[in-house]
Amino acid sequence: MDKSKSRREFIELSLKAGVALSAVSPALLSCSAPGESKEAATGETSNKLNILILGGTSFLGPHQIASAISRGHAISTFTRGKTMATIHNELFDQVEQLIGDRENDLTALENRKWDVVMDNSGRNVEWTKRSAALLKENCDLYLYTSSTGVYYPYLEDNYKESDEVLLSLPEGVDEDIKFIYDYGIMKANSELAALAEFGSDRTIVVRPTYMIGPADKTNRFIHWPIRLSKGGEIMIPGKETDMVQYMDVRDVAEWMIRLAEDKRSGIFNAVGPKEEQNIHSFVEEASKAFDVKSSFVKIDSHEFLVENRIEYIVPWIMPTGNNQGSARVSNEKAINNGLQFRPLSETVKDTYDWWNSDAISQEQRDEVEQNPNSLLAREQSIIEKWKAL
Ligand SMILES: NC(=O)c1ccc[n+]([C@@H]2O[C@H](COP(=O)([O-])OP(=O)(O)OC[C@H]3O[C@@H](n4cnc5c(N)ncnc54)[C@H](OP(=O)(O)O)[C@@H]3O)[C@@H](O)[C@H]2O)c1
């Protein structure tokens, strides 16, 4: 088997989507008080803001726009005009769409004022440094979208926002996994770049774990909605002690808007579910999205899974090597500052509906659903092999 290739593909996918992983196996308004109902946080607010999103048209951005508009805020986006949203397109005629390039053309942002800047597209420290320096006199607040990738390598447990993170590459890192370190180091230094320009009382840093939900174009989570919708005998990879973490992208987006309304500066992990969850209960909970009959085959031997080229199916990442603690990030501070979580079955069902909507072409669906190397295609023979042991 070409393990290094499958790992590399996974890592590249993960990095594109924003969470750093090990290469040895495979990314404020009226903040409702904890316990306050979600409805209370989604109506119009009297504290209307002008919000600039650096980005806004891929995954997180359209959900931020939907949440902000529902709260009565005004939105501008800044992009190259290349990426088209696959959700909430109907809202974009209410959005001021500024065109430029973070690499070399910020003209559209000059001499303009906003209350809040949300930096989603920051994947280069210089980009964040330049936009924060340009906007700091004319904007009150800078929200940088970072990642739990700053904690890589994940060798600890219960990662907190105050934990030290790597700011430069340690000596002796294997060339193969260097770029995974680079992602976390880039995010950590970008956080500092935003803080240096806006100061700690005007900077919000949000570090999401894997974001899942409608408009996720990475295809790394879609296995579950597709597979669970069919029912029957379903494979669950991993041991009872294999934890998972993920966040519905809409819960992150809504929370970011509320953090900005409240001017709640600080660094926050954005990590769910609320309570610890292992891969077994994740699948059982997610399966409630569909009214079909299912049974589960738990394959809890890491050795067998590796032999059969199953080292990750997001949100499950085999917790070995540098990934031991990848699903062990604390959400205590986030919950105390208003992070809320919708039911997993809602996330799975809505992702399934988006996947089967006009937003995705039949060709894109076929690439995943008809791929002979996918787990969807290989699952039944792996189950048979496992049962025969
Ligand atoms: N997905 C995850 O699981 C995950 C987890 C943790 C952290 N994150 C982080 O979350 C953030 C949000 O990503 P997203 O893609 O969902 O955000 P988004 O705001 O929905 O989309 C990204 C935007 O960046 C724009 N862009 C790309 N290159 C640009 C450039 N050179 N100049 C100007 N604009 C540019 C794209 O538009 P154009 O192409 O038209 O320019 C697009 O609108 C990222 O920083 C990522 O690292 C993601």
PDBQT file of the ligand as one rigid body, heavy atoms in Angstrom, charges set to zero:
ROOT
HETATM    1  N1  LIG A 401     -11.809  24.231   8.013  1.00  0.00    +0.000 N 
HETATM    2  C1  LIG A 401     -11.346  23.926   9.195  1.00  0.00    +0.000 C 
HETATM    3  O1  LIG A 401     -11.609  22.855   9.732  1.00  0.00    +0.000 OA
HETATM    4  C2  LIG A 401     -10.473  24.908   9.949  1.00  0.00    +0.000 A 
HETATM    5  C3  LIG A 401     -10.045  24.572  11.218  1.00  0.00    +0.000 A 
HETATM    6  C4  LIG A 401      -9.264  25.494  11.932  1.00  0.00    +0.000 A 
HETATM    7  C5  LIG A 401      -8.954  26.723  11.363  1.00  0.00    +0.000 A 
HETATM    8  N2  LIG A 401      -9.378  27.024  10.103  1.00  0.00    +0.000 N 
HETATM    9  C6  LIG A 401      -9.078  28.342   9.559  1.00  0.00    +0.000 C 
HETATM   10  O2  LIG A 401     -10.302  28.957   9.270  1.00  0.00    +0.000 OA
HETATM   11  C7  LIG A 401     -10.086  30.013   8.345  1.00  0.00    +0.000 C 
HETATM   12  C8  LIG A 401     -11.307  30.136   7.523  1.00  0.00    +0.000 C 
HETATM   13  O3  LIG A 401     -11.212  29.567   6.244  1.00  0.00    +0.000 OA
HETATM   14  P1  LIG A 401     -12.402  29.600   5.184  1.00  0.00    +0.000 P 
HETATM   15  O4  LIG A 401     -11.820  29.187   3.887  1.00  0.00    +0.000 OA
HETATM   16  O5  LIG A 401     -13.538  28.829   5.698  1.00  0.00    +0.000 OA
HETATM   17  O6  LIG A 401     -12.767  31.171   5.140  1.00  0.00    +0.000 OA
HETATM   18  P2  LIG A 401     -13.660  32.019   4.122  1.00  0.00    +0.000 P 
HETATM   19  O7  LIG A 401     -13.571  33.419   4.575  1.00  0.00    +0.000 OA
HETATM   20  O8  LIG A 401     -15.016  31.441   3.965  1.00  0.00    +0.000 OA
HETATM   21  O9  LIG A 401     -12.903  31.842   2.711  1.00  0.00    +0.000 OA
HETATM   22  C9  LIG A 401     -11.538  32.122   2.491  1.00  0.00    +0.000 C 
HETATM   23  C10 LIG A 401     -11.465  33.344   1.623  1.00  0.00    +0.000 C 
HETATM   24  O10 LIG A 401     -10.125  33.788   1.408  1.00  0.00    +0.000 OA
HETATM   25  C11 LIG A 401     -10.108  34.485   0.151  1.00  0.00    +0.000 C 
HETATM   26  N3  LIG A 401      -8.720  34.587  -0.283  1.00  0.00    +0.000 N 
HETATM   27  C12 LIG A 401      -7.869  33.562  -0.553  1.00  0.00    +0.000 A 
HETATM   28  N4  LIG A 401      -6.673  34.044  -0.964  1.00  0.00    +0.000 NA
HETATM   29  C13 LIG A 401      -6.765  35.404  -0.941  1.00  0.00    +0.000 A 
HETATM   30  C14 LIG A 401      -5.874  36.463  -1.240  1.00  0.00    +0.000 A 
HETATM   31  N5  LIG A 401      -4.618  36.237  -1.686  1.00  0.00    +0.000 N 
HETATM   32  N6  LIG A 401      -6.308  37.750  -1.103  1.00  0.00    +0.000 NA
HETATM   33  C15 LIG A 401      -7.575  37.996  -0.697  1.00  0.00    +0.000 A 
HETATM   34  N7  LIG A 401      -8.460  37.040  -0.375  1.00  0.00    +0.000 NA
HETATM   35  C16 LIG A 401      -8.074  35.753  -0.509  1.00  0.00    +0.000 A 
HETATM   36  C17 LIG A 401     -11.003  33.605  -0.724  1.00  0.00    +0.000 C 
HETATM   37  O11 LIG A 401     -11.581  34.305  -1.804  1.00  0.00    +0.000 OA
HETATM   38  P3  LIG A 401     -10.816  34.400  -3.243  1.00  0.00    +0.000 P 
HETATM   39  O12 LIG A 401     -10.346  33.015  -3.574  1.00  0.00    +0.000 OA
HETATM   40  O13 LIG A 401     -11.882  34.891  -4.160  1.00  0.00    +0.000 OA
HETATM   41  O14 LIG A 401      -9.691  35.359  -3.055  1.00  0.00    +0.000 OA
HETATM   42  C18 LIG A 401     -12.117  33.226   0.265  1.00  0.00    +0.000 C 
HETATM   43  O15 LIG A 401     -13.154  34.159   0.275  1.00  0.00    +0.000 OA
HETATM   44  C19 LIG A 401      -8.731  29.759   7.716  1.00  0.00    +0.000 C 
HETATM   45  O16 LIG A 401      -7.808  30.706   8.242  1.00  0.00    +0.000 OA
HETATM   46  C20 LIG A 401      -8.328  28.380   8.239  1.00  0.00    +0.000 C 
HETATM   47  O17 LIG A 401      -6.941  28.248   8.453  1.00  0.00    +0.000 OA
HETATM   48  C21 LIG A 401     -10.140  26.155   9.388  1.00  0.00    +0.000 A 
ENDROOT
TORSDOF 0
